[in-house]
Amino acid sequence: MSNNPTSEQPLIDQRLGDQIDPLRNDPDAAARQRRLAELGLAHDQPQPRLDAFAAALARDAADLVGGSVPDAMVNLFVGDHQYFAGMHLTAAPNSEAGAGLRQQHTSPDRIMGLDTGWCPHVVARGLPLVLDDVFSMVRFAANPAAANLDIRSYIGAPLLDPDTGVALGTACVIARDPRPYGRAGLEFIKDRAIQATRLITGNAP
């Protein structure tokens, strides 16, 4: 290893950049956009069927851990942003964090940048992510969603298109308290992501 700290700086900068924006050099971006266009989803429009799915996802996630009903989304990655095509919010209107989430993501503005939240990490890896407490991992604790939206727990899984293998987005659940999802939460969100993928690709039974 070099003793010259400047020779290590590009690697450090790259790693930090990947933590902030894991999709900045996304090799699947073009294929994802084409597939969403084929499915009629390459636009920022709410999908009532996905809103209904997100509502059921939120209720089932609450039952899984015996907690209050969290927020849930079906999140598509359209171009340079995330779009919550399906969304269910339960934050109280007088909650500062809840009001912030509503202001940013209610219809027609359900848009979030690629540097916020943990769904970009799920799409970049093509793998589910379970964070019982986002502050338990330094890599994810610094995410703007933790500080700005007061999110403390997250589970999400990729919507893997069966035709191309590309992650089109995520199904995810967020809450403002730590939640003991564990292995059960992992299997739960993987299963729900498969169901959501079938909905958006027209392969639902």
Disulfide bonds with the S-S distance in Angstrom:
none
